[in-house]
Each structure stands twice: as structure tokens, then as C-alpha cells.
Amino acid sequence: MPTHSALYKAPFGPGGASEVDEQIAQKLLAVALSRGADYSDLFFEYRAAGGLVFDEGILKSASRGVSMGLGVRAQQGDATGYAYTEKLDWDAMKRAADTAASIASGGGAPAPQKVEVRSLPSRYDLDRVTLDVPGMEKRKILERAAAAAHAHDPRVVKVECSFAEEIREILVVTSDGKLARDVQPLMRFGVRVIAERDGKRQEGSSGGGGRTTIGYFDGKSPEWHATKAAEQAILMLDAEEAPAGQMEVVLAPGDSGILLHEAVGHGLEADFNRKGTSNYAGQIGQMVASEGCTVVDDATLLQSRGSINVDDEGNEPRSSVLIENGKLVGYMHDRLSAHHFKLGPSGNGRRESFACAPMPRMTNTILLGGPHDPEDILRTVKKGIFAKKFGGGQVDISNGDFVFSLTESYLVEDGKITAPLKGVNLIGNGPDVLRKVAMLGNDVETSDGIWTCGKDGQSVPVGVGCPTIKISSITVGGTKV
């Protein structure tokens, strides 16, 4: 396990405050298997998190918290028993293992296999995590951003800056003999700006982060983010009402991948396909997108928000091809779905915390680039929309139908970006949109550490990415008549 900080001491590691050795793990696994389960695993987690919010010239809130616990899972066929405890004394852990074991009945109790420590990659090996940086240093970062936003333009009337951080240690031990440890740092910085003119207000935002250090700001300073947010807010003061109807849409590179993530990515998670509730169920080998579209889920990107060295089931995730040249070639699996489809796990078994059972989840989901120059793509649009930033949205995973709001978008006329627009919604169907991809840029970008994905009440950090994309037709919901 990499050393992420001179000050950080792994609680579950050798000499840690709650050291877990092989003997303890084997005894707990034996309890979880005792009623006939054919598999069990232990998920120990320690999480330290903090946050700062700077608003209206003062530090509005500062928080710091720690959580720690154990989740025990037992499986017999497709049936799963799960229990957790926040107490790590033997009696409490044994009760959790007993409770998880109750899902099974009958049959001999298999003995857990001898544990073998897994060797893991190092995708976010850091010399110092942000939680070790003094609070005043982080406060100054927020103050710098607020000052820069206000100095940018007198129409800026409100600035809110935030900094969120955590370090998460996990230890996974499985009855089939895997033991994996990882320490996962994470930070996110954000600026939200409100500009006002003649009683009309508009908002702009910018932010970023990842599994990185405070050195992130050497590349994108607080002032850089503040300026981007202020520029967006000022620009939107002149935004026009959006047109409505079917039209060509060009998606900007990077964060536009959130549309792919929501409208397509969830449908490629194997639990929905195992249950037959995804639009992609039973379509392996079929064309599901334009021929040039290749979609991957890639946990290997260095220090990206969605990257992990090991998933929450003890498997190493890699770059998994989901759609290749328009053809559906795979799903994202956890252990249960991989067993169902008679495949190996893809390393996508993730959970929010020790209190949750794992399920197939995305890491960094990316639509790969194509051959086209982004400027050439825009020049092909007679009249359409350039979608630069996405806000909230709703998606029906069973069929891929979606509605997304845009927080920054522009009218495209005769191949040129013209007026900023407000009130733009994109309405469509994810699989249908992939089939309508007409051009792909050669400018793939990945998101800058801002996205969190929700599923079945659990949230995990993720990344998205894409090149400039031309969609031949999407329904644009606007208010202009």
C-alpha cells in the first residue's frame, strides 16, 4: 500500500490503532460462512473528511469528521446477506458476521482460503494529503478566489467558495483468498458566482480537484477558477431565451461526458442487465451506437476523481471497453453479475461506505475521440446549440430517456457560436443519441474532479470525459416563441 502522507497512520495496517491481521479475518470469514454460504467478504473502512465554506467574506462553516466500521457480506447463489458495525471489538464484528450468515441455510460450511495479499498499482501516490495542510492555508485559497471574483467585475454581487477533502482507507478480505489494502485521498474545490444587472441575476461556477494534493492549484489557481466563474455569470446576463425543437447539438469536450454517464453509462452496469431492466440487456455483439463511438470505463487515469487502485470487493479495475466502434462488447461488473455472466469481475464493485453492499458502478467513463477538428465540427452546423456546461438532469435507466438542463450554452448560426442562451434543456434518449453521433473531435478531455454519482441511495466519486461531439438531432426544450 502506498504511503500517502508522513502524518497519516493507517488504522487497519500493522501497528495501527485497529490493526486487522490474517487470523482475525479468517475467524470472521469462517463465521460468515458457517450456515452454508458459498462466499463471504469483509470490508473495513476508515474515513476522515473535512470541509470549508467561505461566503459573503467570512468563513461560514468548517467541518471535520471521522467514521470507521466493518461491513460483512455472505452470498449463497444470488442471495446476499449483509450486516455492518461501527464497533470493531470482536463481539460486535462476530455479531455482524453471524447476521450476514443468516441469509444461507443448509449445506456444508466451506473453510475460507488462505489469504494472499494483492499487489496493487499506484494511481494516486501522494507525498502529502490535503487533510494534513493547515486550515489557514486552505482558508487563504478560498479568500483568494473570492477576492479575484469580486475584482473581476463590479456586477459580481455574491461569491461562495468551498473546499471538501477526505482520506479513505479500505481493507478487503475475501473467503476466496484475496486481501487488499488501499488509501484513497480526494479533494474538490469550487467557486459559485452571482452577477447582477438591472435587477437581473445570473450564476456562474467553476471547480476541480481529484485524488491529488494542494499542488493542484499550481496548475489551476483559485484566481483562475474565480475568473472562469465570474466570466460565465457576466456573460449569462446577456443570455437570450433558447429556441425549441429538433436541432443539431454540439457538445463541448470534457464535462459533457456527464450526459454519456447518465443516459448511457448506467445502462451498461451489469446489475441492470442481469435483471433485464436495462435497455442494453441481451444486446452484446449488437450495434448500439454510431460506428465511430468507443466507450470505455477507465479506472487507471492518474489522480482522477473516479480512479481507484482496487474496487470495494478486492479486485483491481482496469480500462474496460464497453462499446467498440458502435458495437456493445461488455458491461461493468461486480462479483455477483460477473458470476451470472460467467466472466471475471471487471473491478467495478463499489460502495459508498462500510454500511453499504457493493454494486456495479462507473469509475471514469469516457467516449473516445475521433478524426475531426473541433472547429470543422462547428462549421458544419447551420443552426443549432453548443452545449458547454451541464447542470442537473433526470434519466430513466430502463430505457435511457433523459432531460438535462444546461448552465452554459450558445446558439450556433452558420458555423459560428453567437448568442449565449438561457433556459436550455436537452430532451432525448441515450442509446438514440449515440446512434446520432455524426462527428467526433480529436480533442478528448476528462472532467476536472467535480462529479459524484448517485445510485440506489449510494454516492461515489466518478469522472467523465469526451471529445467535441456533434449530434445530428436532439430535442431542445426552450422558451423562445
C-alpha positions as CSV (number, residue, x, y, z in Angstrom):
1,M,0.0,0.0,0.0
2,P,1.5,3.4,-1.0
3,T,2.4,5.9,1.7
4,H,0.2,8.9,1.1
5,S,1.5,11.1,3.9
6,A,4.1,11.2,6.6
7,L,1.4,12.2,9.1
8,Y,-1.2,9.6,8.1
9,K,-1.2,6.3,10.0
10,A,-3.3,3.5,8.6
11,P,-5.6,2.3,11.4
12,F,-6.0,-1.2,9.9
13,G,-2.4,-1.6,8.9
14,P,0.4,-3.2,11.0
15,G,0.7,-1.2,14.3
16,G,-2.4,0.8,13.6
17,A,-5.0,1.6,16.2
18,S,-7.4,-1.0,14.8
19,E,-4.9,-3.4,13.3
20,V,-6.6,-6.3,11.4
21,D,-4.4,-9.4,10.9
22,E,-5.0,-12.5,8.9
23,Q,-6.0,-14.5,12.0
24,I,-8.9,-12.2,12.9
25,A,-10.1,-12.0,9.3
26,Q,-10.1,-15.8,8.9
27,K,-12.1,-16.3,12.0
28,L,-14.7,-13.7,10.9
29,L,-15.0,-15.2,7.4
30,A,-15.5,-18.6,9.0
31,V,-18.4,-17.3,11.0
32,A,-19.9,-15.7,7.9
33,L,-19.7,-19.0,6.0
34,S,-20.9,-21.1,8.9
35,R,-24.5,-21.5,7.8
36,G,-23.6,-22.7,4.3
37,A,-22.8,-19.5,2.3
38,D,-20.5,-20.2,-0.6
39,Y,-18.7,-16.9,-0.4
40,S,-18.1,-14.1,2.1
41,D,-16.0,-10.9,2.4
42,L,-15.1,-8.3,4.9
43,F,-14.9,-4.6,4.2
44,F,-13.1,-2.5,6.8
45,E,-13.2,1.3,6.2
46,Y,-11.8,4.3,7.9
47,R,-12.7,7.8,6.6
48,A,-11.6,11.2,7.7
49,A,-13.2,14.1,5.9
50,G,-13.3,17.9,6.2
51,G,-14.8,20.9,4.5
52,L,-14.7,24.7,4.4
53,V,-17.3,27.1,3.0
54,F,-16.4,30.8,2.5
55,D,-19.3,33.1,1.8
56,E,-20.0,36.8,1.9
57,G,-16.5,37.5,3.1
58,I,-16.5,35.2,6.1
59,L,-15.8,31.5,6.8
60,K,-19.3,30.3,7.1
61,S,-18.5,26.7,8.1
62,A,-15.6,24.4,8.9
63,S,-16.2,20.7,9.5
64,R,-14.1,17.7,10.3
65,G,-15.3,14.2,10.9
66,V,-14.2,10.5,11.2
67,S,-16.1,7.3,10.6
68,M,-14.9,3.7,10.8
69,G,-16.6,0.4,10.6
70,L,-16.9,-3.1,9.1
71,G,-19.3,-4.5,6.6
72,V,-19.7,-8.3,6.3
73,R,-21.3,-9.9,3.2
74,A,-22.3,-13.6,2.8
75,Q,-23.6,-15.0,-0.5
76,Q,-25.3,-18.2,-1.4
77,G,-26.0,-18.3,-5.1
78,D,-27.8,-15.0,-5.9
79,A,-28.9,-14.4,-2.3
80,T,-26.9,-11.9,-0.3
81,G,-26.8,-11.2,3.4
82,Y,-25.2,-8.0,4.6
83,A,-24.5,-6.5,8.0
84,Y,-22.3,-3.8,9.4
85,T,-21.0,-2.5,12.7
86,E,-19.3,0.7,13.8
87,K,-17.7,-1.1,16.7
88,L,-14.5,-3.1,15.9
89,D,-14.3,-5.2,19.0
90,W,-14.5,-9.0,18.5
91,D,-18.1,-9.4,19.8
92,A,-19.5,-6.7,17.6
93,M,-17.7,-7.9,14.5
94,K,-18.8,-11.5,15.2
95,R,-22.5,-10.4,15.5
96,A,-22.2,-8.7,12.1
97,A,-20.8,-11.9,10.6
98,D,-23.5,-14.0,12.2
99,T,-26.2,-11.7,10.9
100,A,-24.8,-11.8,7.3
101,A,-24.5,-15.6,7.5
102,S,-28.2,-16.0,8.2
103,I,-29.0,-15.5,4.5
104,A,-27.8,-19.0,3.9
105,S,-29.3,-22.3,5.1
106,G,-28.1,-25.9,4.8
107,G,-25.1,-27.3,3.1
108,G,-21.6,-27.7,4.5
109,A,-19.7,-24.7,5.6
110,P,-16.7,-24.2,3.3
111,A,-13.5,-23.0,5.0
112,P,-12.1,-19.7,3.9
113,Q,-9.0,-20.0,1.7
114,K,-5.6,-18.9,2.8
115,V,-5.2,-15.2,2.3
116,E,-2.8,-13.8,-0.3
117,V,-2.0,-10.1,-0.2
118,R,-2.8,-8.4,-3.5
119,S,-0.2,-6.2,-5.2
120,L,-1.8,-3.1,-6.4
121,P,-1.0,-0.3,-8.8
122,S,-0.2,3.2,-7.6
123,R,-2.6,5.7,-9.3
124,Y,-2.6,8.4,-6.6
125,D,0.6,8.0,-4.6
126,L,0.9,11.4,-2.7
127,D,3.5,12.8,-0.5
128,R,1.0,14.9,1.4
129,V,-2.8,14.7,1.6
130,T,-4.8,17.9,1.9
131,L,-6.1,17.0,5.3
132,D,-2.5,17.5,6.6
133,V,-2.4,21.0,5.2
134,P,-3.1,23.7,7.9
135,G,-6.7,25.0,7.8
136,M,-5.5,28.6,7.5
137,E,-3.7,27.7,4.2
138,K,-6.9,26.3,2.8
139,R,-8.8,29.3,4.0
140,K,-6.4,31.6,2.2
141,I,-7.2,29.7,-1.0
142,L,-10.9,30.4,-0.6
143,E,-10.2,34.1,0.2
144,R,-8.0,34.5,-2.9
145,A,-10.8,33.0,-5.1
146,A,-13.5,35.3,-3.6
147,A,-11.3,38.4,-3.9
148,A,-10.5,37.6,-7.6
149,A,-14.2,37.1,-8.5
150,H,-15.2,40.4,-6.9
151,A,-12.3,42.2,-8.6
152,H,-13.2,40.8,-12.0
153,D,-16.3,42.9,-12.4
154,P,-18.4,45.2,-10.2
155,R,-21.5,43.3,-11.3
156,V,-20.4,40.4,-9.2
157,V,-22.5,40.6,-6.1
158,K,-22.0,37.3,-4.4
159,V,-19.3,34.7,-4.3
160,E,-19.3,31.3,-2.5
161,C,-16.2,29.2,-2.4
162,S,-15.9,25.7,-1.0
163,F,-13.2,23.1,-0.3
164,A,-14.0,19.5,0.5
165,E,-11.5,16.8,1.3
166,E,-11.2,13.2,2.6
167,I,-8.9,10.3,3.0
168,R,-10.4,6.8,3.0
169,E,-8.6,3.6,4.0
170,I,-10.1,0.3,3.0
171,L,-9.2,-3.3,3.8
172,V,-10.9,-6.0,1.9
173,V,-10.6,-9.7,2.8
174,T,-12.4,-12.4,0.9
175,S,-13.2,-16.1,1.6
176,D,-11.6,-17.0,-1.8
177,G,-8.2,-15.7,-0.5
178,K,-7.8,-12.1,-1.5
179,L,-6.6,-9.4,0.8
180,A,-6.2,-5.8,-0.5
181,R,-5.5,-2.5,1.2
182,D,-5.8,1.0,-0.3
183,V,-5.7,4.6,0.9
184,Q,-7.7,6.9,-1.3
185,P,-7.3,10.7,-1.0
186,L,-9.8,13.0,-2.5
187,M,-10.3,16.8,-2.7
188,R,-12.7,19.1,-4.5
189,F,-12.6,22.9,-4.8
190,G,-15.5,25.1,-6.1
191,V,-16.5,28.7,-6.8
192,R,-20.0,29.9,-7.4
193,V,-20.5,33.5,-8.5
194,I,-23.7,35.5,-8.9
195,A,-23.7,38.6,-11.1
196,E,-26.5,41.2,-11.1
197,R,-27.5,44.0,-13.6
198,D,-30.8,46.0,-13.5
199,G,-32.3,43.5,-11.1
200,K,-31.5,40.5,-13.2
201,R,-29.2,37.8,-11.7
202,Q,-27.2,35.1,-13.3
203,E,-24.9,32.4,-11.9
204,G,-21.5,31.0,-13.0
205,S,-19.4,28.3,-11.5
206,S,-16.0,26.6,-11.8
207,G,-14.2,23.9,-9.8
208,G,-12.0,20.9,-9.9
209,G,-9.8,18.5,-7.9
210,G,-9.3,14.8,-7.8
211,R,-7.1,12.3,-5.9
212,T,-4.4,14.9,-5.7
213,T,-2.5,17.3,-3.4
214,I,-2.8,21.0,-2.7
215,G,-0.3,21.3,-5.6
216,Y,-3.4,21.1,-7.8
217,F,-3.6,24.9,-7.5
218,D,-0.2,25.3,-9.1
219,G,-1.8,24.4,-12.4
220,K,-5.3,25.9,-11.9
221,S,-5.1,28.7,-9.3
222,P,-8.0,29.9,-7.2
223,E,-7.9,33.1,-9.2
224,W,-8.2,31.0,-12.5
225,H,-11.4,29.3,-11.3
226,A,-12.8,32.5,-9.9
227,T,-12.3,34.3,-13.2
228,K,-13.9,31.5,-15.1
229,A,-17.0,31.5,-12.8
230,A,-17.3,35.3,-13.0
231,E,-16.9,35.4,-16.8
232,Q,-19.7,32.9,-17.1
233,A,-22.0,34.8,-14.8
234,I,-21.4,38.1,-16.5
235,L,-21.9,36.5,-20.0
236,M,-25.2,35.0,-19.0
237,L,-26.6,38.4,-18.1
238,D,-26.9,38.9,-21.9
239,A,-28.3,35.4,-22.5
240,E,-31.3,35.1,-24.8
241,E,-34.3,32.8,-24.4
242,A,-33.5,29.4,-26.0
243,P,-35.2,28.2,-29.2
244,A,-37.2,25.0,-29.1
245,G,-37.5,22.0,-31.3
246,Q,-35.3,19.4,-33.0
247,M,-31.9,20.7,-33.9
248,E,-28.2,19.8,-34.2
249,V,-26.3,20.0,-31.0
250,V,-22.5,20.2,-30.4
251,L,-21.3,19.0,-27.0
252,A,-18.1,20.6,-25.6
253,P,-15.3,18.3,-24.6
254,G,-14.8,17.1,-21.0
255,D,-17.8,17.6,-18.7
256,S,-20.3,17.0,-21.5
257,G,-19.4,13.3,-20.7
258,I,-21.9,13.6,-17.9
259,L,-24.7,13.1,-20.5
260,L,-23.0,9.9,-21.6
261,H,-22.5,8.8,-17.9
262,E,-26.2,9.3,-17.0
263,A,-28.0,8.4,-20.2
264,V,-25.8,5.5,-21.3
265,G,-23.3,4.5,-18.6
266,H,-25.9,3.4,-16.0
267,G,-27.5,1.2,-18.6
268,L,-24.1,-0.6,-19.1
269,E,-23.8,-1.5,-15.4
270,A,-24.3,-5.3,-15.3
271,D,-26.8,-5.5,-12.4
272,F,-29.5,-3.8,-14.6
273,N,-28.6,-6.2,-17.4
274,R,-28.6,-9.2,-15.1
275,K,-32.1,-8.3,-14.0
276,G,-33.2,-7.5,-17.6
277,T,-34.2,-3.9,-16.7
278,S,-31.6,-2.1,-18.9
279,N,-32.2,-1.0,-22.5
280,Y,-28.9,-2.9,-23.3
281,A,-29.9,-6.2,-21.8
282,G,-29.2,-9.1,-24.2
283,Q,-27.5,-6.8,-26.8
284,I,-23.9,-7.9,-26.5
285,G,-22.5,-8.0,-30.0
286,Q,-25.2,-5.7,-31.4
287,M,-24.6,-2.2,-32.9
288,V,-25.9,0.2,-30.3
289,A,-24.1,3.4,-31.4
290,S,-22.7,5.1,-34.4
291,E,-19.7,3.2,-35.9
292,G,-17.1,5.7,-34.7
293,C,-18.2,5.5,-31.0
294,T,-16.0,3.7,-28.5
295,V,-16.9,4.0,-24.8
296,V,-14.6,2.8,-22.0
297,D,-14.7,2.8,-18.3
298,D,-11.1,3.5,-17.2
299,A,-10.1,3.5,-13.5
300,T,-6.4,3.8,-14.4
301,L,-6.2,7.6,-15.0
302,L,-3.6,9.1,-12.7
303,Q,-5.1,11.1,-9.8
304,S,-8.5,11.3,-11.5
305,R,-11.6,11.6,-9.2
306,G,-13.0,8.3,-10.4
307,S,-9.8,6.3,-10.4
308,I,-9.2,3.5,-7.9
309,N,-6.3,1.1,-7.3
310,V,-8.7,-1.6,-6.1
311,D,-12.5,-1.8,-6.1
312,D,-14.5,-2.4,-2.9
313,E,-14.6,-6.2,-3.5
314,G,-10.8,-6.5,-3.7
315,N,-10.5,-6.6,-7.5
316,E,-8.1,-4.4,-9.5
317,P,-10.1,-2.3,-12.0
318,R,-8.6,-1.6,-15.4
319,S,-9.7,0.1,-18.6
320,S,-12.8,-1.8,-19.7
321,V,-14.2,-1.4,-23.3
322,L,-18.0,-1.2,-23.2
323,I,-18.8,-0.1,-26.7
324,E,-16.3,-0.6,-29.5
325,N,-16.8,1.1,-32.9
326,G,-20.5,1.2,-32.1
327,K,-20.9,-2.4,-31.0
328,L,-21.8,-3.4,-27.5
329,V,-18.9,-5.6,-26.2
330,G,-19.3,-5.6,-22.4
331,Y,-20.8,-4.4,-19.1
332,M,-19.3,-3.2,-15.9
333,H,-19.4,-6.0,-13.3
334,D,-19.3,-6.7,-9.7
335,R,-18.7,-10.2,-8.3
336,L,-22.4,-11.2,-8.5
337,S,-23.0,-10.1,-12.0
338,A,-19.7,-11.5,-13.3
339,H,-20.7,-14.9,-11.8
340,H,-24.0,-14.6,-13.5
341,F,-22.5,-13.9,-16.9
342,K,-19.7,-16.4,-16.3
343,L,-17.0,-13.7,-16.5
344,G,-14.3,-12.4,-14.2
345,P,-15.1,-9.2,-12.2
346,S,-14.2,-6.0,-14.1
347,G,-13.3,-4.2,-10.9
348,N,-16.4,-2.1,-10.8
349,G,-17.8,-3.3,-7.5
350,R,-18.1,-0.1,-5.5
351,R,-19.9,1.1,-2.4
352,E,-20.4,4.4,-0.6
353,S,-19.2,3.1,2.8
354,F,-18.9,0.1,5.0
355,A,-22.7,0.4,5.7
356,C,-23.5,-0.4,2.1
357,A,-23.2,-3.6,0.0
358,P,-21.2,-3.2,-3.3
359,M,-22.8,-3.0,-6.7
360,P,-21.6,-2.3,-10.3
361,R,-20.6,1.4,-10.5
362,M,-18.7,3.5,-13.0
363,T,-15.2,4.9,-12.4
364,N,-14.1,7.3,-15.2
365,T,-16.5,6.8,-18.2
366,I,-15.2,8.2,-21.4
367,L,-16.3,8.4,-25.1
368,L,-13.0,8.2,-27.1
369,G,-12.1,10.8,-29.7
370,G,-12.5,10.7,-33.5
371,P,-10.8,12.3,-36.5
372,H,-12.4,15.7,-36.7
373,D,-11.1,19.1,-35.8
374,P,-13.5,20.8,-33.3
375,E,-13.7,24.0,-35.5
376,D,-14.6,21.9,-38.5
377,I,-17.4,20.3,-36.5
378,L,-18.9,23.7,-35.6
379,R,-18.6,24.9,-39.2
380,T,-21.0,22.1,-40.3
381,V,-23.8,23.4,-38.1
382,K,-26.3,25.7,-39.9
383,K,-28.4,26.4,-36.8
384,G,-28.0,24.6,-33.5
385,I,-26.9,24.6,-29.9
386,F,-23.4,24.5,-28.5
387,A,-23.7,22.8,-25.0
388,K,-20.7,23.8,-22.8
389,K,-21.8,23.1,-19.2
390,F,-24.4,20.7,-17.8
391,G,-26.5,21.1,-14.7
392,G,-28.9,18.6,-13.3
393,G,-30.8,16.0,-15.1
394,Q,-33.2,13.1,-14.9
395,V,-32.7,9.7,-16.6
396,D,-34.8,6.6,-16.8
397,I,-32.2,3.8,-16.7
398,S,-34.6,1.2,-18.1
399,N,-34.8,2.9,-21.5
400,G,-32.3,5.8,-21.4
401,D,-34.8,8.6,-21.7
402,F,-33.3,11.8,-20.3
403,V,-33.8,15.5,-19.6
404,F,-30.7,17.6,-18.9
405,S,-30.5,21.3,-18.2
406,L,-27.6,23.4,-19.5
407,T,-25.9,26.0,-17.3
408,E,-23.9,27.4,-20.2
409,S,-24.8,27.1,-23.8
410,Y,-24.8,29.1,-27.0
411,L,-26.6,29.5,-30.3
412,V,-24.7,28.3,-33.4
413,E,-25.5,30.0,-36.6
414,D,-23.8,29.4,-40.0
415,G,-21.0,27.5,-38.3
416,K,-20.3,30.2,-35.7
417,I,-21.0,30.5,-32.0
418,T,-23.2,33.6,-31.4
419,A,-25.5,34.4,-28.6
420,P,-25.4,32.9,-25.1
421,L,-28.7,31.1,-24.2
422,K,-30.6,30.5,-21.0
423,G,-33.3,28.1,-20.1
424,V,-32.0,25.3,-22.4
425,N,-32.9,21.7,-21.8
426,L,-31.9,18.7,-23.9
427,I,-34.5,16.0,-24.1
428,G,-33.8,12.6,-25.7
429,N,-32.8,9.0,-25.3
430,G,-29.2,8.0,-24.5
431,P,-29.0,5.0,-26.9
432,D,-30.7,7.0,-29.6
433,V,-28.2,9.9,-29.1
434,L,-25.3,7.6,-29.5
435,R,-26.7,6.4,-32.8
436,K,-27.0,10.0,-33.9
437,V,-23.3,10.9,-33.3
438,A,-22.3,12.4,-36.6
439,M,-18.8,13.7,-35.8
440,L,-16.2,13.2,-33.1
441,G,-13.5,15.6,-32.3
442,N,-9.8,14.8,-31.8
443,D,-9.8,16.7,-28.5
444,V,-10.8,14.3,-25.8
445,E,-10.8,15.9,-22.3
446,T,-11.7,14.4,-18.9
447,S,-13.6,16.2,-16.2
448,D,-11.7,18.1,-13.6
449,G,-12.7,16.3,-10.5
450,I,-16.2,17.6,-9.8
451,W,-18.7,14.8,-10.3
452,T,-20.4,12.5,-7.8
453,C,-22.7,9.7,-9.0
454,G,-25.8,8.5,-7.1
455,K,-27.4,5.1,-7.5
456,D,-29.8,3.3,-5.1
457,G,-29.1,5.8,-2.4
458,Q,-25.3,5.4,-2.6
459,S,-22.9,8.1,-3.8
460,V,-19.4,7.6,-5.2
461,P,-16.9,9.9,-6.9
462,V,-16.6,9.5,-10.6
463,G,-15.0,11.0,-13.7
464,V,-16.4,11.6,-17.2
465,G,-14.9,12.5,-20.5
466,C,-15.5,13.0,-24.2
467,P,-14.3,15.0,-27.2
468,T,-16.3,17.6,-29.0
469,I,-19.4,15.7,-30.3
470,K,-21.9,16.6,-33.0
471,I,-25.3,15.1,-32.5
472,S,-27.4,15.2,-35.7
473,S,-30.6,15.8,-33.8
474,I,-31.8,16.3,-30.2
475,T,-35.0,17.8,-28.9
476,V,-34.1,21.2,-27.4
477,G,-36.6,22.5,-24.8
478,G,-36.5,26.3,-24.9
479,T,-38.8,29.1,-24.1
480,K,-38.5,31.3,-27.2
481,V,-41.6,31.5,-29.3
